[in-house]
Amino acid sequence: MKQSLCLAVLFLILSTSSSAIRRGKEDQEINPLVSATSVEEDSVNKLMGMEYCGEGDEECLRRRMMTESHLDYIYTQHHKH
């Protein structure tokens, strides 16, 4: 009785660990395709109020240029005094 119980527990442990390992391998294949931009760079851009502009999006480029120039102005005014 004890031996069959031990074998059943051992089987369950091995089967769950092997399925977890398989899932980990699948996740590694997906991760490089998720994002080309690093998370840190993305969060810095959000903090500064800058957004990613697609190619040919003139309105977005204008907004980003205004945001960058405003930040430059604030920075230079702060360091003048």
MMTF fields as JSON, N, C-alpha, C and O atoms, coordinates in Angstrom:
{
  "mmtfVersion": "1.0.0",
  "mmtfProducer": "UNKNOWN",
  "numBonds": 323,
  "numAtoms": 324,
  "numGroups": 81,
  "numChains": 1,
  "numModels": 1,
  "chainsPerModel": [1],
  "groupsPerChain": [81],
  "chainIdList": ["A"],
  "bondAtomList": [4, 2, 8, 6, 12, 10, 16, 14, 20, 18, 24, 22, 28, 26, 32, 30, 36, 34, 40, 38, 44, 42, 48, 46, 52, 50, 56, 54, 60, 58, 64, 62, 68, 66, 72, 70, 76, 74, 80, 78, 84, 82, 88, 86, 92, 90, 96, 94, 100, 98, 104, 102, 108, 106, 112, 110, 116, 114, 120, 118, 124, 122, 128, 126, 132, 130, 136, 134, 140, 138, 144, 142, 148, 146, 152, 150, 156, 154, 160, 158, 164, 162, 168, 166, 172, 170, 176, 174, 180, 178, 184, 182, 188, 186, 192, 190, 196, 194, 200, 198, 204, 202, 208, 206, 212, 210, 216, 214, 220, 218, 224, 222, 228, 226, 232, 230, 236, 234, 240, 238, 244, 242, 248, 246, 252, 250, 256, 254, 260, 258, 264, 262, 268, 266, 272, 270, 276, 274, 280, 278, 284, 282, 288, 286, 292, 290, 296, 294, 300, 298, 304, 302, 308, 306, 312, 310, 316, 314, 320, 318],
  "bondOrderList": [1, 1, 1, 1, 1, 1, 1, 1, 1, 1, 1, 1, 1, 1, 1, 1, 1, 1, 1, 1, 1, 1, 1, 1, 1, 1, 1, 1, 1, 1, 1, 1, 1, 1, 1, 1, 1, 1, 1, 1, 1, 1, 1, 1, 1, 1, 1, 1, 1, 1, 1, 1, 1, 1, 1, 1, 1, 1, 1, 1, 1, 1, 1, 1, 1, 1, 1, 1, 1, 1, 1, 1, 1, 1, 1, 1, 1, 1, 1, 1],
  "groupList": [{"groupName": "MET", "atomNameList": ["N", "CA", "C", "O"], "elementList": ["N", "C", "C", "O"], "formalChargeList": [0, 0, 0, 0], "bondAtomList": [1, 0, 2, 1, 3, 2], "bondOrderList": [1, 1, 2], "singleLetterCode": "M", "chemCompType": "L-PEPTIDE LINKING"}, {"groupName": "LYS", "atomNameList": ["N", "CA", "C", "O"], "elementList": ["N", "C", "C", "O"], "formalChargeList": [0, 0, 0, 0], "bondAtomList": [1, 0, 2, 1, 3, 2], "bondOrderList": [1, 1, 2], "singleLetterCode": "K", "chemCompType": "L-PEPTIDE LINKING"}, {"groupName": "GLN", "atomNameList": ["N", "CA", "C", "O"], "elementList": ["N", "C", "C", "O"], "formalChargeList": [0, 0, 0, 0], "bondAtomList": [1, 0, 2, 1, 3, 2], "bondOrderList": [1, 1, 2], "singleLetterCode": "Q", "chemCompType": "L-PEPTIDE LINKING"}, {"groupName": "SER", "atomNameList": ["N", "CA", "C", "O"], "elementList": ["N", "C", "C", "O"], "formalChargeList": [0, 0, 0, 0], "bondAtomList": [1, 0, 2, 1, 3, 2], "bondOrderList": [1, 1, 2], "singleLetterCode": "S", "chemCompType": "L-PEPTIDE LINKING"}, {"groupName": "LEU", "atomNameList": ["N", "CA", "C", "O"], "elementList": ["N", "C", "C", "O"], "formalChargeList": [0, 0, 0, 0], "bondAtomList": [1, 0, 2, 1, 3, 2], "bondOrderList": [1, 1, 2], "singleLetterCode": "L", "chemCompType": "L-PEPTIDE LINKING"}, {"groupName": "CYS", "atomNameList": ["N", "CA", "C", "O"], "elementList": ["N", "C", "C", "O"], "formalChargeList": [0, 0, 0, 0], "bondAtomList": [1, 0, 2, 1, 3, 2], "bondOrderList": [1, 1, 2], "singleLetterCode": "C", "chemCompType": "L-PEPTIDE LINKING"}, {"groupName": "ALA", "atomNameList": ["N", "CA", "C", "O"], "elementList": ["N", "C", "C", "O"], "formalChargeList": [0, 0, 0, 0], "bondAtomList": [1, 0, 2, 1, 3, 2], "bondOrderList": [1, 1, 2], "singleLetterCode": "A", "chemCompType": "L-PEPTIDE LINKING"}, {"groupName": "VAL", "atomNameList": ["N", "CA", "C", "O"], "elementList": ["N", "C", "C", "O"], "formalChargeList": [0, 0, 0, 0], "bondAtomList": [1, 0, 2, 1, 3, 2], "bondOrderList": [1, 1, 2], "singleLetterCode": "V", "chemCompType": "L-PEPTIDE LINKING"}, {"groupName": "PHE", "atomNameList": ["N", "CA", "C", "O"], "elementList": ["N", "C", "C", "O"], "formalChargeList": [0, 0, 0, 0], "bondAtomList": [1, 0, 2, 1, 3, 2], "bondOrderList": [1, 1, 2], "singleLetterCode": "F", "chemCompType": "L-PEPTIDE LINKING"}, {"groupName": "ILE", "atomNameList": ["N", "CA", "C", "O"], "elementList": ["N", "C", "C", "O"], "formalChargeList": [0, 0, 0, 0], "bondAtomList": [1, 0, 2, 1, 3, 2], "bondOrderList": [1, 1, 2], "singleLetterCode": "I", "chemCompType": "L-PEPTIDE LINKING"}, {"groupName": "THR", "atomNameList": ["N", "CA", "C", "O"], "elementList": ["N", "C", "C", "O"], "formalChargeList": [0, 0, 0, 0], "bondAtomList": [1, 0, 2, 1, 3, 2], "bondOrderList": [1, 1, 2], "singleLetterCode": "T", "chemCompType": "L-PEPTIDE LINKING"}, {"groupName": "ARG", "atomNameList": ["N", "CA", "C", "O"], "elementList": ["N", "C", "C", "O"], "formalChargeList": [0, 0, 0, 0], "bondAtomList": [1, 0, 2, 1, 3, 2], "bondOrderList": [1, 1, 2], "singleLetterCode": "R", "chemCompType": "L-PEPTIDE LINKING"}, {"groupName": "GLY", "atomNameList": ["N", "CA", "C", "O"], "elementList": ["N", "C", "C", "O"], "formalChargeList": [0, 0, 0, 0], "bondAtomList": [1, 0, 2, 1, 3, 2], "bondOrderList": [1, 1, 2], "singleLetterCode": "G", "chemCompType": "PEPTIDE LINKING"}, {"groupName": "GLU", "atomNameList": ["N", "CA", "C", "O"], "elementList": ["N", "C", "C", "O"], "formalChargeList": [0, 0, 0, 0], "bondAtomList": [1, 0, 2, 1, 3, 2], "bondOrderList": [1, 1, 2], "singleLetterCode": "E", "chemCompType": "L-PEPTIDE LINKING"}, {"groupName": "ASP", "atomNameList": ["N", "CA", "C", "O"], "elementList": ["N", "C", "C", "O"], "formalChargeList": [0, 0, 0, 0], "bondAtomList": [1, 0, 2, 1, 3, 2], "bondOrderList": [1, 1, 2], "singleLetterCode": "D", "chemCompType": "L-PEPTIDE LINKING"}, {"groupName": "ASN", "atomNameList": ["N", "CA", "C", "O"], "elementList": ["N", "C", "C", "O"], "formalChargeList": [0, 0, 0, 0], "bondAtomList": [1, 0, 2, 1, 3, 2], "bondOrderList": [1, 1, 2], "singleLetterCode": "N", "chemCompType": "L-PEPTIDE LINKING"}, {"groupName": "PRO", "atomNameList": ["N", "CA", "C", "O"], "elementList": ["N", "C", "C", "O"], "formalChargeList": [0, 0, 0, 0], "bondAtomList": [1, 0, 2, 1, 3, 2], "bondOrderList": [1, 1, 2], "singleLetterCode": "P", "chemCompType": "L-PEPTIDE LINKING"}, {"groupName": "TYR", "atomNameList": ["N", "CA", "C", "O"], "elementList": ["N", "C", "C", "O"], "formalChargeList": [0, 0, 0, 0], "bondAtomList": [1, 0, 2, 1, 3, 2], "bondOrderList": [1, 1, 2], "singleLetterCode": "Y", "chemCompType": "L-PEPTIDE LINKING"}, {"groupName": "HIS", "atomNameList": ["N", "CA", "C", "O"], "elementList": ["N", "C", "C", "O"], "formalChargeList": [0, 0, 0, 0], "bondAtomList": [1, 0, 2, 1, 3, 2], "bondOrderList": [1, 1, 2], "singleLetterCode": "H", "chemCompType": "L-PEPTIDE LINKING"}],
  "groupTypeList": [0, 1, 2, 3, 4, 5, 4, 6, 7, 4, 8, 4, 9, 4, 3, 10, 3, 3, 3, 6, 9, 11, 11, 12, 1, 13, 14, 2, 13, 9, 15, 16, 4, 7, 3, 6, 10, 3, 7, 13, 13, 14, 3, 7, 15, 1, 4, 0, 12, 0, 13, 17, 5, 12, 13, 12, 14, 13, 13, 5, 4, 11, 11, 11, 0, 0, 10, 13, 3, 18, 4, 14, 17, 9, 17, 10, 2, 18, 18, 1, 18],
  "groupIdList": [1, 2, 3, 4, 5, 6, 7, 8, 9, 10, 11, 12, 13, 14, 15, 16, 17, 18, 19, 20, 21, 22, 23, 24, 25, 26, 27, 28, 29, 30, 31, 32, 33, 34, 35, 36, 37, 38, 39, 40, 41, 42, 43, 44, 45, 46, 47, 48, 49, 50, 51, 52, 53, 54, 55, 56, 57, 58, 59, 60, 61, 62, 63, 64, 65, 66, 67, 68, 69, 70, 71, 72, 73, 74, 75, 76, 77, 78, 79, 80, 81],
  "secStructList": [7, 2, 2, 2, 2, 2, 2, 2, 2, 2, 2, 2, 2, 2, 2, 2, 2, 2, 2, 2, 2, 2, 2, 2, 2, 2, 2, 2, 2, 2, 2, 2, 2, 2, 7, 1, 1, 7, 2, 2, 2, 2, 2, 2, 2, 2, 2, 2, 6, 7, 7, 7, 7, 7, 6, 6, 7, 2, 2, 2, 2, 2, 2, 2, 2, 2, 2, 2, 2, 2, 2, 2, 2, 2, 2, 2, 2, 2, 2, 2, 7],
  "xCoordList": [0.816, 0.0, 0.861, 0.65, 1.837, 2.704, 3.508, 3.725, 3.946, 4.754, 3.932, 4.434, 2.702, 1.862, 1.509, 1.399, 1.332, 1.059, 2.272, 2.14, 3.449, 4.685, 4.889, 5.29, 4.619, 4.76, 3.764, 4.103, 2.559, 1.552, 1.959, 1.81, 2.469, 2.923, 4.116, 4.185, 5.049, 6.215, 5.792, 6.332, 4.844, 4.335, 3.716, 3.963, 2.917, 2.289, 3.324, 3.198, 4.333, 5.379, 6.132, 6.371, 6.507, 7.246, 6.409, 6.926, 5.147, 4.308, 4.06, 4.044, 3.866, 3.639, 4.908, 4.852, 6.059, 7.306, 7.652, 8.165, 7.385, 7.698, 6.777, 7.21, 5.523, 4.625, 5.006, 4.866, 5.486, 5.937, 7.179, 7.322, 8.07, 9.271, 8.886, 9.451, 7.936, 7.477, 6.875, 7.134, 6.078, 5.472, 6.54, 6.413, 7.588, 8.68, 9.405, 9.797, 9.59, 10.243, 9.382, 9.909, 8.083, 7.191, 7.222, 7.2, 7.273, 7.31, 8.586, 8.552, 9.711, 10.966, 10.92, 11.556, 10.19, 10.086, 9.256, 9.494, 8.301, 7.412, 8.049, 7.845, 8.803, 9.315, 10.067, 9.827, 10.964, 11.661, 10.73, 11.092, 9.557, 8.648, 7.719, 7.014, 7.703, 6.729, 6.959, 6.029, 8.162, 8.386, 9.81, 10.749, 9.965, 11.296, 11.836, 13.049, 10.97, 11.368, 11.504, 10.682, 12.546, 12.7, 11.651, 11.154, 11.326, 10.309, 10.785, 9.997, 12.059, 12.61, 12.508, 12.107, 12.865, 12.79, 11.349, 11.074, 10.443, 9.032, 8.499, 7.752, 8.875, 8.385, 8.983, 8.314, 10.224, 10.831, 10.104, 9.836, 9.785, 9.05, 7.676, 7.238, 6.994, 5.689, 5.827, 4.994, 6.872, 7.1, 7.346, 6.871, 8.081, 8.399, 7.269, 7.354, 6.237, 5.116, 5.342, 4.613, 6.345, 6.629, 5.961, 5.87, 5.505, 4.843, 5.597, 6.356, 5.387, 5.995, 5.202, 3.977, 5.899, 5.234, 5.546, 6.704, 4.522, 4.69, 5.225, 5.248, 5.641, 6.205, 5.132, 4.073, 5.403, 4.473, 3.376, 2.47, 3.414, 2.393, 2.844, 3.491, 2.499, 2.957, 2.441, 3.188, 1.185, 0.604, 1.317, 1.591, 1.608, 2.319, 3.729, 4.194, 4.406, 5.752, 5.737, 6.649, 4.72, 4.604, 4.406, 5.044, 3.518, 3.29, 4.563, 4.883, 5.277, 6.513, 7.566, 8.271, 7.681, 8.645, 8.31, 9.206, 7.023, 6.61, 6.905, 7.336, 6.677, 6.953, 8.436, 8.822, 9.268, 10.713, 11.218, 12.056, 10.711, 11.166, 10.699, 11.423, 9.509, 9.02, 9.892, 10.225, 10.259, 11.136, 12.507, 13.083, 13.038, 14.316, 14.223, 15.134, 13.133, 12.928, 12.883, 13.528, 12.13, 12.042, 13.418, 13.796, 14.151, 15.47, 16.423, 17.132, 16.459, 17.388, 16.978, 17.852, 15.688, 15.242, 15.621, 15.976, 15.546, 15.875, 17.364, 17.732, 18.219, 19.66, 20.219, 21.41, 19.418, 19.898, 20.095, 20.975, 19.295, 19.339, 20.346, 20.507],
  "yCoordList": [-1.195, 0.0, 1.261, 2.162, 1.322, 2.491, 2.656, 3.774, 1.538, 1.593, 2.133, 2.954, 1.699, 2.183, 3.659, 4.4, 4.089, 5.497, 6.354, 7.423, 5.876, 6.599, 6.683, 7.727, 5.6, 5.604, 6.569, 7.254, 6.622, 7.536, 8.989, 9.817, 9.301, 10.668, 11.021, 12.127, 10.096, 10.319, 10.563, 11.45, 9.792, 9.969, 11.357, 12.023, 11.792, 13.114, 14.236, 15.201, 14.111, 15.136, 15.211, 16.301, 14.064, 14.046, 14.566, 15.278, 14.227, 14.679, 16.186, 16.85, 16.729, 18.178, 18.955, 20.014, 18.443, 19.16, 19.106, 20.084, 17.987, 17.902, 18.801, 19.378, 18.928, 19.826, 21.281, 22.103, 21.616, 22.983, 23.309, 24.426, 22.345, 22.552, 22.764, 23.629, 21.987, 22.14, 23.522, 24.15, 23.998, 25.325, 26.408, 27.405, 26.227, 27.195, 27.29, 28.381, 26.167, 26.175, 26.886, 27.594, 26.713, 27.396, 28.899, 29.665, 29.339, 30.763, 31.41, 32.558, 30.703, 31.254, 31.5, 32.434, 30.693, 30.892, 32.124, 32.767, 32.464, 33.592, 34.913, 35.92, 34.946, 36.178, 37.094, 38.3, 36.617, 37.548, 38.272, 39.332, 37.738, 38.351, 39.373, 40.087, 39.457, 40.296, 41.769, 42.464, 42.267, 43.696, 43.97, 43.318, 44.933, 45.332, 46.43, 46.637, 47.129, 48.2, 47.651, 46.852, 48.083, 47.613, 48.246, 49.338, 47.564, 48.043, 49.318, 50.235, 49.378, 50.557, 51.784, 52.854, 51.642, 52.766, 53.222, 54.42, 52.276, 52.602, 53.365, 54.33, 52.946, 53.63, 55.022, 55.931, 55.214, 56.549, 57.462, 58.62, 56.961, 57.774, 58.158, 59.29, 57.252, 57.573, 58.599, 59.497, 58.476, 59.416, 60.819, 61.798, 60.917, 62.214, 62.752, 63.88, 61.982, 62.433, 62.265, 62.845, 61.478, 61.253, 59.966, 59.002, 59.959, 58.784, 58.287, 59.033, 57.032, 56.466, 56.927, 56.81, 57.45, 57.926, 56.978, 56.643, 56.564, 55.72, 56.533, 57.763, 55.845, 56.497, 57.297, 56.763, 58.572, 59.414, 60.036, 60.652, 59.906, 60.486, 61.887, 62.066, 62.869, 64.242, 64.84, 65.513, 64.606, 65.177, 64.633, 65.378, 63.362, 62.752, 63.332, 63.618, 63.505, 64.078, 65.506, 65.901, 66.282, 67.652, 67.644, 68.412, 66.771, 66.682, 66.282, 66.836, 65.332, 64.883, 65.979, 66.156, 66.719, 67.809, 68.894, 69.432, 69.214, 70.216, 69.735, 70.52, 68.472, 67.922, 67.992, 68.392, 67.608, 67.638, 69.061, 69.314, 69.995, 71.38, 71.977, 72.763, 71.614, 72.1, 71.576, 72.321, 70.301, 69.739, 70.402, 70.658, 70.685, 71.389, 72.777, 73.205, 73.482, 74.822, 74.776, 75.585, 73.841, 73.716, 73.417, 73.993, 72.538, 72.161, 73.345, 73.582, 74.1, 75.228, 76.359, 77.028, 76.6, 77.635, 77.279, 78.154, 76.02, 75.573, 75.774, 76.1, 75.587, 75.676, 77.078, 77.288, 78.038, 79.408, 80.087, 80.936, 79.727, 80.423, 79.843, 80.313],
  "zCoordList": [0.0, 0.0, 0.0, -0.812, 0.916, 0.986, -0.295, -0.764, -0.857, -2.07, -3.24, -4.008, -3.39, -4.49, -4.298, -5.275, -3.055, -2.781, -3.125, -3.722, -2.745, -3.071, -4.58, -5.094, -5.286, -6.739, -7.39, -8.355, -6.875, -7.419, -7.201, -8.1, -6.018, -5.722, -6.599, -7.135, -6.747, -7.594, -9.042, -9.703, -9.532, -10.893, -11.069, -12.075, -10.1, -10.185, -10.186, -10.941, -9.349, -9.288, -10.606, -11.126, -11.146, -12.409, -13.57, -14.431, -13.606, -14.721, -14.662, -15.699, -13.466, -13.372, -13.669, -14.295, -13.226, -13.501, -14.985, -15.528, -15.651, -17.083, -17.904, -18.902, -17.5, -18.236, -18.004, -18.91, -16.81, -16.535, -17.356, -17.853, -17.497, -18.305, -19.766, -20.437, -20.259, -21.635, -21.862, -22.888, -20.917, -21.04, -21.031, -21.741, -20.238, -20.193, -21.518, -21.933, -22.188, -23.499, -24.531, -25.388, -24.466, -25.402, -25.173, -26.137, -23.921, -23.611, -24.126, -24.569, -24.078, -24.56, -26.059, -26.546, -26.789, -28.227, -28.555, -29.577, -27.725, -27.983, -27.566, -28.244, -26.489, -25.91, -26.874, -26.823, -27.756, -28.643, -29.608, -30.118, -29.869, -30.82, -30.183, -30.895, -28.876, -28.187, -28.455, -28.862, -28.24, -28.363, -28.802, -28.343, -29.689, -30.113, -29.206, -29.15, -28.502, -27.61, -26.2, -25.752, -25.505, -24.137, -23.24, -23.517, -22.185, -21.251, -20.578, -20.348, -20.263, -19.589, -20.484, -20.024, -21.749, -22.684, -22.87, -22.943, -22.946, -23.112, -21.907, -22.068, -20.7, -19.502, -19.376, -18.883, -19.808, -19.781, -20.756, -20.436, -21.931, -22.901, -22.373, -22.576, -21.706, -21.129, -20.021, -19.9, -19.207, -18.118, -18.652, -18.077, -19.741, -20.327, -21.2, -21.685, -21.403, -22.215, -23.7, -24.506, -24.079, -25.491, -25.942, -25.182, -27.158, -27.697, -28.916, -29.534, -29.256, -30.453, -31.662, -31.692, -32.653, -33.865, -35.016, -35.266, -35.695, -36.867, -38.04, -38.003, -39.05, -40.226, -40.956, -41.287, -41.207, -41.947, -41.107, -41.668, -39.796, -38.922, -38.513, -37.481, -39.329, -39.122, -37.818, -37.108, -37.5, -36.278, -35.036, -34.095, -35.04, -33.915, -33.798, -32.694, -34.929, -34.906, -34.373, -33.647, -34.719, -34.196, -32.685, -31.965, -32.207, -30.759, -30.028, -28.976, -30.579, -29.933, -29.929, -28.936, -31.031, -31.102, -30.077, -29.427, -29.931, -28.947, -27.523, -26.679, -27.264, -25.935, -25.621, -24.523, -26.575, -26.362, -26.176, -25.311, -26.985, -26.844, -25.518, -24.907, -25.071, -23.782, -22.64, -21.718, -22.702, -21.675, -21.695, -20.638, -22.883, -22.988, -22.375, -21.667, -22.639, -22.094, -20.566, -19.898, -20.02, -18.564, -17.974, -16.954, -18.6, -18.093, -18.123, -17.144, -19.226, -19.321, -18.388, -17.836, -18.19, -17.263, -15.829, -15.039, -15.504, -14.153, -13.866, -12.737, -14.86, -14.65, -14.86, -14.627, -15.285, -15.449, -14.104, -13.961, -13.131, -11.834, -10.926, -9.8]
}
